[in-house]
Amino acid sequence: MTRLRSEDDFLTLIDRHFPREARGVELSRGDDAAIIACPGRLCLSADLFLEDVHFRRAYFTPADVGYKALAVNLSDMAAMGARPAGFACCLESTDDAGREYWDEALAAMAALAREYGLPLVGGDLSRGAKLGLSVTIWGEAGPSGRFLRRGAGAPGDIVFVVGPVGLARVGLAVLEKEGRGAAAHFPAAVAAHLRPVPQVAAGLALAAIPEVTACMDVSDGLARDLPRLLPPGCGADLFLPPALLHPEVTAHCAGHGRKPEKEAVFGGEDYALAGCVSPAGWPTVRAALPGAAAIGQVVGKNAYTLNGAPFEMGGFDHFG
């Protein structure tokens, strides 16, 4: 291991992977703050990514850590129907994470940033007892000029998802049990947990459909997130037959005596999009996003059913 001996060593490593010049950035890293040329309204989000809370080094490679720390923030932009425009990143490093570790992590983060033309404009560095990354990201409205939001919709609206649900939960379970060797049996689930794919293009497409009334990303599981998505006083009748779920979800549940629909509803860290659309707008959503799946309907009372049975919502909570 090559030790990073100073902050300047770390900054040199960052400069190797992230260029300073970028569209919309008047002043990049190196001053007390960056100067951004804002085109108008921006949406802004931030996420922590902490060792032994959000990831374990036992089965996350350095590249997985760098990738996912940025990917979960890109998912927030997708949920808003935004085009990502730039980000800042704060890093906390331990003594046993040297140059090689951070070179691999930053290379993966930079590769994902390049996919979206996303500049890194600054951040902070610290030494600590565990690894940690904190990303702040911002985005601008796409061609529609519209940002998507939570808390709208109306009874009768269709509840839909874009992306698999429950798959990352299976990935976490098998990684905790078997480590990276679990990829031999559950490759899609392991990939869903380690390398979630941000649904940025889907979010931009949804923002362009006026009948889409609400949207968010599924990070804490549908059971926790749907009440956040829907208007106060509303609930939903959900329908999740096995055919709508990824085969690795149904296979894992079959091997452990679990119901796959419950695994899907309680699963977190999928970073799929969940949304509401009026029935008249559903054909437009399907035409724009053939992979979108209707999973239920908004109802005018604060109650939920799952496949016809009453269902108590809840899910992951850091303080629960």
MIPATI-303231 format. One record per residue (C-alpha): residue number from 1; x, y, z; residue in three letters. Coordinates in steps of 0.1 Angstrom, whole numbers, plus 5000, padded with zeros to 4 digits. Each point is the difference from the previous one (the first is absolute). Layout:
BEGIN
@seq=NUM&X=X&Y=Y&Z=Z&type=ALA
...
END
This chain:
BEGIN
@seq=1&X=5000&Y=5000&Z=5000&type=MET
@seq=2&X=5013&Y=5035&Z=4991&type=THR
@seq=3&X=4990&Y=5024&Z=5027&type=ARG
@seq=4&X=4985&Y=5034&Z=4991&type=LEU
@seq=5&X=5023&Y=5022&Z=5020&type=ARG
@seq=6&X=4982&Y=5033&Z=4997&type=SER
@seq=7&X=4969&Y=5018&Z=4987&type=GLU
@seq=8&X=5020&Y=5011&Z=4970&type=ASP
@seq=9&X=5007&Y=4963&Z=4992&type=ASP
@seq=10&X=4962&Y=4994&Z=5001&type=PHE
@seq=11&X=4992&Y=5030&Z=4979&type=LEU
@seq=12&X=5026&Y=4990&Z=4974&type=THR
@seq=13&X=4982&Y=4966&Z=4998&type=LEU
@seq=14&X=4967&Y=5017&Z=4996&type=ILE
@seq=15&X=5013&Y=5022&Z=4972&type=ASP
@seq=16&X=5012&Y=4969&Z=4982&type=ARG
@seq=17&X=4965&Y=4988&Z=4996&type=HIS
@seq=18&X=4978&Y=5031&Z=4999&type=PHE
@seq=19&X=5007&Y=5030&Z=4976&type=PRO
@seq=20&X=4995&Y=5035&Z=5013&type=ARG
@seq=21&X=4985&Y=5015&Z=4968&type=GLU
@seq=22&X=4963&Y=4994&Z=4994&type=ALA
@seq=23&X=4969&Y=5016&Z=4985&type=ARG
@seq=24&X=4984&Y=5023&Z=5025&type=GLY
@seq=25&X=5029&Y=5001&Z=5024&type=VAL
@seq=26&X=5017&Y=5034&Z=5002&type=GLU
@seq=27&X=5024&Y=4991&Z=5028&type=LEU
@seq=28&X=5006&Y=4963&Z=5009&type=SER
@seq=29&X=5020&Y=4983&Z=5028&type=ARG
@seq=30&X=5028&Y=5018&Z=5017&type=GLY
@seq=31&X=4984&Y=5031&Z=5015&type=ASP
@seq=32&X=4979&Y=5004&Z=5031&type=ASP
@seq=33&X=4969&Y=4993&Z=4979&type=ALA
@seq=34&X=4991&Y=4992&Z=4964&type=ALA
@seq=35&X=4981&Y=5025&Z=4979&type=ILE
@seq=36&X=4972&Y=4986&Z=4980&type=ILE
@seq=37&X=4982&Y=5017&Z=4971&type=ALA
@seq=38&X=4964&Y=4991&Z=5009&type=CYS
@seq=39&X=4977&Y=4998&Z=4969&type=PRO
@seq=40&X=4969&Y=5006&Z=5021&type=GLY
@seq=41&X=4982&Y=4976&Z=5025&type=ARG
@seq=42&X=5021&Y=4972&Z=5013&type=LEU
@seq=43&X=4992&Y=4970&Z=5022&type=CYS
@seq=44&X=5025&Y=4990&Z=5026&type=LEU
@seq=45&X=5005&Y=4968&Z=5020&type=SER
@seq=46&X=5026&Y=4984&Z=5023&type=ALA
@seq=47&X=5006&Y=4965&Z=5013&type=ASP
@seq=48&X=5024&Y=4984&Z=5025&type=LEU
@seq=49&X=5017&Y=4967&Z=4992&type=PHE
@seq=50&X=5016&Y=4986&Z=5031&type=LEU
@seq=51&X=5019&Y=4968&Z=5007&type=GLU
@seq=52&X=4981&Y=4974&Z=5020&type=ASP
@seq=53&X=4968&Y=5020&Z=4995&type=VAL
@seq=54&X=4996&Y=5001&Z=4963&type=HIS
@seq=55&X=5029&Y=4977&Z=4989&type=PHE
@seq=56&X=5024&Y=4974&Z=5013&type=ARG
@seq=57&X=5036&Y=4997&Z=4987&type=ARG
@seq=58&X=4996&Y=4962&Z=5004&type=ALA
@seq=59&X=4981&Y=4999&Z=4967&type=TYR
@seq=60&X=5001&Y=5035&Z=4986&type=PHE
@seq=61&X=5031&Y=5006&Z=4979&type=THR
@seq=62&X=5014&Y=5035&Z=5000&type=PRO
@seq=63&X=4985&Y=5005&Z=4965&type=ALA
@seq=64&X=4966&Y=4989&Z=5013&type=ASP
@seq=65&X=5002&Y=5026&Z=5028&type=VAL
@seq=66&X=5010&Y=5028&Z=4976&type=GLY
@seq=67&X=4973&Y=4991&Z=4975&type=TYR
@seq=68&X=4971&Y=4996&Z=5024&type=LYS
@seq=69&X=5008&Y=5031&Z=5020&type=ALA
@seq=70&X=4993&Y=5021&Z=4968&type=LEU
@seq=71&X=4973&Y=4977&Z=4986&type=ALA
@seq=72&X=4976&Y=5004&Z=5029&type=VAL
@seq=73&X=5002&Y=5038&Z=4996&type=ASN
@seq=74&X=4994&Y=4997&Z=4962&type=LEU
@seq=75&X=4969&Y=4980&Z=5010&type=SER
@seq=76&X=4987&Y=5030&Z=5019&type=ASP
@seq=77&X=5004&Y=5021&Z=4968&type=MET
@seq=78&X=4981&Y=4973&Z=4981&type=ALA
@seq=79&X=4972&Y=5001&Z=5025&type=ALA
@seq=80&X=4996&Y=5038&Z=4994&type=MET
@seq=81&X=5001&Y=4996&Z=4962&type=GLY
@seq=82&X=5032&Y=5020&Z=5000&type=ALA
@seq=83&X=5031&Y=5000&Z=4978&type=ARG
@seq=84&X=5030&Y=4997&Z=5024&type=PRO
@seq=85&X=5023&Y=5031&Z=4997&type=ALA
@seq=86&X=5028&Y=4997&Z=5026&type=GLY
@seq=87&X=5010&Y=4987&Z=5034&type=PHE
@seq=88&X=5022&Y=5004&Z=5030&type=ALA
@seq=89&X=5015&Y=4972&Z=5021&type=CYS
@seq=90&X=5013&Y=4998&Z=5035&type=CYS
@seq=91&X=5022&Y=4971&Z=5009&type=LEU
@seq=92&X=5009&Y=4985&Z=5034&type=GLU
@seq=93&X=5029&Y=4975&Z=4998&type=SER
@seq=94&X=5015&Y=4975&Z=5024&type=THR
@seq=95&X=5038&Y=4993&Z=5004&type=ASP
@seq=96&X=4996&Y=4967&Z=4983&type=ASP
@seq=97&X=4985&Y=5014&Z=4968&type=ALA
@seq=98&X=5029&Y=5011&Z=4980&type=GLY
@seq=99&X=5007&Y=5014&Z=4966&type=ARG
@seq=100&X=4991&Y=4968&Z=4982&type=GLU
@seq=101&X=4966&Y=4998&Z=5017&type=TYR
@seq=102&X=4990&Y=5035&Z=4992&type=TRP
@seq=103&X=5014&Y=4999&Z=4965&type=ASP
@seq=104&X=4977&Y=4971&Z=4992&type=GLU
@seq=105&X=4970&Y=5017&Z=5018&type=ALA
@seq=106&X=5005&Y=5033&Z=4983&type=LEU
@seq=107&X=5005&Y=4984&Z=4966&type=ALA
@seq=108&X=4966&Y=4983&Z=5002&type=ALA
@seq=109&X=4983&Y=5032&Z=5013&type=MET
@seq=110&X=5016&Y=5020&Z=4971&type=ALA
@seq=111&X=4989&Y=4974&Z=4974&type=ALA
@seq=112&X=4964&Y=5003&Z=5012&type=LEU
@seq=113&X=5003&Y=5038&Z=5001&type=ALA
@seq=114&X=5012&Y=5001&Z=4964&type=ARG
@seq=115&X=4969&Y=4981&Z=4988&type=GLU
@seq=116&X=4980&Y=5030&Z=5011&type=TYR
@seq=117&X=5025&Y=5027&Z=4992&type=GLY
@seq=118&X=5001&Y=5008&Z=5037&type=LEU
@seq=119&X=5028&Y=5022&Z=5014&type=PRO
@seq=120&X=5014&Y=4996&Z=5036&type=LEU
@seq=121&X=5003&Y=5036&Z=5012&type=VAL
@seq=122&X=5013&Y=4995&Z=5036&type=GLY
@seq=123&X=4995&Y=4985&Z=5033&type=GLY
@seq=124&X=5020&Y=4992&Z=5032&type=ASP
@seq=125&X=5025&Y=4974&Z=5013&type=LEU
@seq=126&X=5003&Y=4986&Z=5035&type=SER
@seq=127&X=5016&Y=4971&Z=5019&type=ARG
@seq=128&X=4976&Y=4978&Z=5020&type=GLY
@seq=129&X=4994&Y=4967&Z=5016&type=ALA
@seq=130&X=4980&Y=4987&Z=4971&type=LYS
@seq=131&X=4996&Y=5007&Z=4963&type=LEU
@seq=132&X=4973&Y=5025&Z=4990&type=GLY
@seq=133&X=4989&Y=5020&Z=4970&type=LEU
@seq=134&X=4975&Y=5028&Z=4998&type=SER
@seq=135&X=4989&Y=5012&Z=4966&type=VAL
@seq=136&X=4980&Y=5031&Z=4992&type=THR
@seq=137&X=4985&Y=5001&Z=4965&type=ILE
@seq=138&X=4980&Y=5024&Z=4980&type=TRP
@seq=139&X=4980&Y=4999&Z=4968&type=GLY
@seq=140&X=4981&Y=5021&Z=4976&type=GLU
@seq=141&X=4966&Y=4994&Z=4984&type=ALA
@seq=142&X=5000&Y=4981&Z=4967&type=GLY
@seq=143&X=4983&Y=5010&Z=4967&type=PRO
@seq=144&X=4966&Y=5000&Z=5017&type=SER
@seq=145&X=5011&Y=5027&Z=5025&type=GLY
@seq=146&X=4983&Y=4980&Z=5027&type=ARG
@seq=147&X=5012&Y=4984&Z=5032&type=PHE
@seq=148&X=4981&Y=4970&Z=5014&type=LEU
@seq=149&X=4989&Y=5000&Z=5036&type=ARG
@seq=150&X=4984&Y=4978&Z=5027&type=ARG
@seq=151&X=4967&Y=5005&Z=5017&type=GLY
@seq=152&X=4977&Y=5005&Z=4970&type=ALA
@seq=153&X=4978&Y=4976&Z=4982&type=GLY
@seq=154&X=4963&Y=4992&Z=5006&type=ALA
@seq=155&X=4978&Y=4969&Z=5007&type=PRO
@seq=156&X=4998&Y=4980&Z=4968&type=GLY
@seq=157&X=5036&Y=5007&Z=4989&type=ASP
@seq=158&X=5021&Y=4971&Z=4990&type=ILE
@seq=159&X=5030&Y=4992&Z=5022&type=VAL
@seq=160&X=5030&Y=4988&Z=4979&type=PHE
@seq=161&X=5037&Y=4992&Z=5003&type=VAL
@seq=162&X=5029&Y=5003&Z=4977&type=VAL
@seq=163&X=5027&Y=4975&Z=5009&type=GLY
@seq=164&X=5000&Y=4968&Z=5021&type=PRO
@seq=165&X=4987&Y=5000&Z=5036&type=VAL
@seq=166&X=5012&Y=4976&Z=5027&type=GLY
@seq=167&X=5031&Y=4990&Z=4980&type=LEU
@seq=168&X=5026&Y=5021&Z=5020&type=ALA
@seq=169&X=4985&Y=4985&Z=5032&type=ARG
@seq=170&X=5007&Y=4965&Z=4987&type=VAL
@seq=171&X=5035&Y=5012&Z=4990&type=GLY
@seq=172&X=5007&Y=5013&Z=5036&type=LEU
@seq=173&X=4988&Y=4968&Z=5015&type=ALA
@seq=174&X=5021&Y=4977&Z=4979&type=VAL
@seq=175&X=5031&Y=5023&Z=5003&type=LEU
@seq=176&X=4997&Y=5000&Z=5038&type=GLU
@seq=177&X=4998&Y=4962&Z=5000&type=LYS
@seq=178&X=5025&Y=4990&Z=4973&type=GLU
@seq=179&X=5020&Y=5031&Z=4991&type=GLY
@seq=180&X=5008&Y=5007&Z=4964&type=ARG
@seq=181&X=4998&Y=4963&Z=4992&type=GLY
@seq=182&X=4962&Y=5005&Z=5000&type=ALA
@seq=183&X=5003&Y=5016&Z=4966&type=ALA
@seq=184&X=5003&Y=4965&Z=4985&type=ALA
@seq=185&X=4965&Y=4992&Z=5011&type=HIS
@seq=186&X=4983&Y=5034&Z=5001&type=PHE
@seq=187&X=5019&Y=5022&Z=4975&type=PRO
@seq=188&X=4973&Y=5025&Z=4993&type=ALA
@seq=189&X=4991&Y=5004&Z=5037&type=ALA
@seq=190&X=5037&Y=5005&Z=5010&type=VAL
@seq=191&X=5004&Y=5026&Z=4972&type=ALA
@seq=192&X=4968&Y=5018&Z=5010&type=ALA
@seq=193&X=5014&Y=5005&Z=5035&type=HIS
@seq=194&X=5036&Y=5008&Z=4991&type=LEU
@seq=195&X=4994&Y=5019&Z=4968&type=ARG
@seq=196&X=4965&Y=5014&Z=4998&type=PRO
@seq=197&X=4992&Y=5016&Z=4966&type=VAL
@seq=198&X=4986&Y=5036&Z=5004&type=PRO
@seq=199&X=4968&Y=5005&Z=4980&type=GLN
@seq=200&X=5009&Y=5034&Z=4987&type=VAL
@seq=201&X=4988&Y=4996&Z=4965&type=ALA
@seq=202&X=4967&Y=4986&Z=5013&type=ALA
@seq=203&X=4996&Y=5030&Z=5024&type=GLY
@seq=204&X=5004&Y=5024&Z=4971&type=LEU
@seq=205&X=4975&Y=4982&Z=4979&type=ALA
@seq=206&X=4975&Y=5000&Z=5029&type=LEU
@seq=207&X=5004&Y=5037&Z=5006&type=ALA
@seq=208&X=4989&Y=5006&Z=4964&type=ALA
@seq=209&X=4967&Y=4982&Z=5005&type=ILE
@seq=210&X=4975&Y=5024&Z=5016&type=PRO
@seq=211&X=4977&Y=4972&Z=5013&type=GLU
@seq=212&X=5028&Y=4987&Z=5023&type=VAL
@seq=213&X=4990&Y=5016&Z=5033&type=THR
@seq=214&X=5027&Y=4988&Z=5024&type=ALA
@seq=215&X=5034&Y=4982&Z=5000&type=CYS
@seq=216&X=5027&Y=4989&Z=5025&type=MET
@seq=217&X=5028&Y=4975&Z=5001&type=ASP
@seq=218&X=4996&Y=4968&Z=5020&type=VAL
@seq=219&X=5029&Y=5001&Z=5025&type=SER
@seq=220&X=4983&Y=4988&Z=5033&type=ASP
@seq=221&X=4976&Y=4975&Z=4984&type=GLY
@seq=222&X=4965&Y=5005&Z=4986&type=LEU
@seq=223&X=4985&Y=4994&Z=5034&type=ALA
@seq=224&X=5018&Y=5030&Z=5014&type=ARG
@seq=225&X=5001&Y=5022&Z=4968&type=ASP
@seq=226&X=4964&Y=4997&Z=4986&type=LEU
@seq=227&X=4985&Y=5019&Z=5030&type=PRO
@seq=228&X=5025&Y=5028&Z=4993&type=ARG
@seq=229&X=4991&Y=5000&Z=4963&type=LEU
@seq=230&X=4962&Y=5002&Z=5003&type=LEU
@seq=231&X=4979&Y=5030&Z=5012&type=PRO
@seq=232&X=4989&Y=5002&Z=5036&type=PRO
@seq=233&X=4970&Y=4978&Z=5008&type=GLY
@seq=234&X=5006&Y=4977&Z=4970&type=CYS
@seq=235&X=5011&Y=4964&Z=4998&type=GLY
@seq=236&X=5003&Y=4974&Z=4973&type=ALA
@seq=237&X=4988&Y=4966&Z=4989&type=ASP
@seq=238&X=5032&Y=4983&Z=4989&type=LEU
@seq=239&X=5002&Y=4970&Z=4977&type=PHE
@seq=240&X=5034&Y=4982&Z=4997&type=LEU
@seq=241&X=4996&Y=4965&Z=4985&type=PRO
@seq=242&X=5032&Y=4979&Z=4996&type=PRO
@seq=243&X=5001&Y=5007&Z=4962&type=ALA
@seq=244&X=5007&Y=5037&Z=5007&type=LEU
@seq=245&X=5030&Y=4992&Z=5022&type=LEU
@seq=246&X=5036&Y=4991&Z=4990&type=HIS
@seq=247&X=5005&Y=4963&Z=4998&type=PRO
@seq=248&X=5028&Y=5002&Z=5026&type=GLU
@seq=249&X=4976&Y=5015&Z=5025&type=VAL
@seq=250&X=4975&Y=4972&Z=4996&type=THR
@seq=251&X=5028&Y=4974&Z=5000&type=ALA
@seq=252&X=5015&Y=5013&Z=5032&type=HIS
@seq=253&X=4966&Y=5002&Z=5017&type=CYS
@seq=254&X=4992&Y=4964&Z=4989&type=ALA
@seq=255&X=5032&Y=4988&Z=5016&type=GLY
@seq=256&X=4992&Y=5017&Z=5033&type=HIS
@seq=257&X=4963&Y=4996&Z=5004&type=GLY
@seq=258&X=4992&Y=5037&Z=4994&type=ARG
@seq=259&X=4974&Y=5017&Z=4980&type=LYS
@seq=260&X=5016&Y=5018&Z=4971&type=PRO
@seq=261&X=4975&Y=5029&Z=4999&type=GLU
@seq=262&X=5009&Y=5008&Z=5036&type=LYS
@seq=263&X=5037&Y=4999&Z=4992&type=GLU
@seq=264&X=4994&Y=5024&Z=4972&type=ALA
@seq=265&X=4980&Y=5024&Z=5021&type=VAL
@seq=266&X=5024&Y=5001&Z=5029&type=PHE
@seq=267&X=5031&Y=5000&Z=4979&type=GLY
@seq=268&X=5022&Y=5031&Z=5002&type=GLY
@seq=269&X=5028&Y=5015&Z=4979&type=GLU
@seq=270&X=4984&Y=4990&Z=4967&type=ASP
@seq=271&X=5003&Y=5036&Z=4987&type=TYR
@seq=272&X=4971&Y=4992&Z=4976&type=ALA
@seq=273&X=4975&Y=5028&Z=4994&type=LEU
@seq=274&X=4965&Y=4999&Z=5014&type=ALA
@seq=275&X=4974&Y=5023&Z=4986&type=GLY
@seq=276&X=4964&Y=5008&Z=4995&type=CYS
@seq=277&X=4982&Y=5008&Z=4967&type=VAL
@seq=278&X=4964&Y=5005&Z=4990&type=SER
@seq=279&X=4984&Y=4971&Z=4982&type=PRO
@seq=280&X=4999&Y=5022&Z=4969&type=ALA
@seq=281&X=5038&Y=5005&Z=5001&type=GLY
@seq=282&X=5010&Y=4964&Z=5007&type=TRP
@seq=283&X=5002&Y=4990&Z=4962&type=PRO
@seq=284&X=5024&Y=5029&Z=4995&type=THR
@seq=285&X=5022&Y=4988&Z=5029&type=VAL
@seq=286&X=5000&Y=4965&Z=4986&type=ARG
@seq=287&X=5009&Y=5013&Z=4965&type=ALA
@seq=288&X=5028&Y=5021&Z=5013&type=ALA
@seq=289&X=5013&Y=4974&Z=5025&type=LEU
@seq=290&X=4990&Y=4964&Z=4990&type=PRO
@seq=291&X=5016&Y=4987&Z=5031&type=GLY
@seq=292&X=4976&Y=5019&Z=5023&type=ALA
@seq=293&X=4977&Y=4978&Z=5020&type=ALA
@seq=294&X=4966&Y=5009&Z=5015&type=ALA
@seq=295&X=4999&Y=4986&Z=5036&type=ILE
@seq=296&X=4969&Y=5015&Z=5014&type=GLY
@seq=297&X=4975&Y=5029&Z=5003&type=GLN
@seq=298&X=4997&Y=5030&Z=5023&type=VAL
@seq=299&X=4970&Y=4999&Z=5023&type=VAL
@seq=300&X=4983&Y=5027&Z=5020&type=GLY
@seq=301&X=5007&Y=4987&Z=5035&type=LYS
@seq=302&X=5031&Y=4996&Z=5020&type=ASN
@seq=303&X=5002&Y=4962&Z=4997&type=ALA
@seq=304&X=5019&Y=4975&Z=4979&type=TYR
@seq=305&X=4994&Y=4965&Z=4986&type=THR
@seq=306&X=5024&Y=4976&Z=4984&type=LEU
@seq=307&X=4986&Y=4975&Z=4976&type=ASN
@seq=308&X=4966&Y=5005&Z=5015&type=GLY
@seq=309&X=5009&Y=4997&Z=5037&type=ALA
@seq=310&X=5004&Y=5029&Z=5025&type=PRO
@seq=311&X=5036&Y=5009&Z=5004&type=PHE
@seq=312&X=5019&Y=5021&Z=5026&type=GLU
@seq=313&X=5025&Y=5023&Z=4984&type=MET
@seq=314&X=5034&Y=5006&Z=5015&type=GLY
@seq=315&X=5036&Y=4993&Z=4990&type=GLY
@seq=316&X=5036&Y=5010&Z=5007&type=PHE
@seq=317&X=5006&Y=5029&Z=5023&type=ASP
@seq=318&X=5035&Y=5010&Z=5012&type=HIS
@seq=319&X=4986&Y=5009&Z=5034&type=PHE
@seq=320&X=4974&Y=4973&Z=5002&type=GLY
END
